[in-house]
Amino acid sequence: MTTDKKPETSVNVEKRASGKWCFVIKFRGVTYPAQGNFTSMLQAQAAAQTALKVLERQG
């Protein structure tokens, strides 16, 4: 992998202005909108991991 290529998959966990947590997934060049309204970063990370596994299974 060259240094100028970015990975096809990324997961970002972000804190919203309301103090709640959400996640954004970029999978195979498609960015999925922010999802969730979680009370902790850990909950958002766990949900993001589950969502990513579903996307990977779908192919």
Buried (B, 14 or more C-beta within 10 A) or exposed (E): EEEEEEEEEEBEBEEEEEEBBBBBBBBEEEEEEBBBEBEEEEBBBEBBEEBBEEBEEEE
